[in-house]
Amino acid sequence: MDLTGHFGQEVRRTRLSLNISQEQLAAMSGVNRSHMGQIERGQKSASLYTIERIANALHCSPSQLVNFNSGDSE
């Protein structure tokens, strides 16, 4: 999986673990809800600025959302 897809999956997994809707996360991070959906599905890349805003809204570090060290081998 590429970085964009991995990031989107991690955003979704973290959001769901916090019981936050996609719409709520979009509002909390200042990202358009439609764009947030595209990010979560791995259809659109997020800028570094957007990654930081999403991470802040999810109360985690940006590195937690882009970390590939999950035991996957490439």
LINDA-V734850 format. One line per field, one symbol per residue. ss: DSSP state (h for helix, s for strand, l for the rest). psi: psi as a letter, one per 30 degrees, with the letter a starting at -180 (. if undefined). burial: # if it has 16 or more other ideal C-beta (glycine too) atoms within 10 Angstrom, else .. Layout:
BEGIN
ss: ???
psi: ???
burial: ???
END
This chain:
BEGIN
ss: llhhhhhhhhhhhhhhhllllhhhhhhhhlllhhhhhhhhlllllllhhhhhhhhhhllllhhhhhllllllll
psi: kleeeeeeeeeeeeeefghkleeeeeeefgkkeeeeeeeefgfklkleeeeeeeeeeghllefffgkfigfkk.
burial: ...#.###.###.##....#.#..##..#.#....#####.#...#...##.###.##...#..##........
END
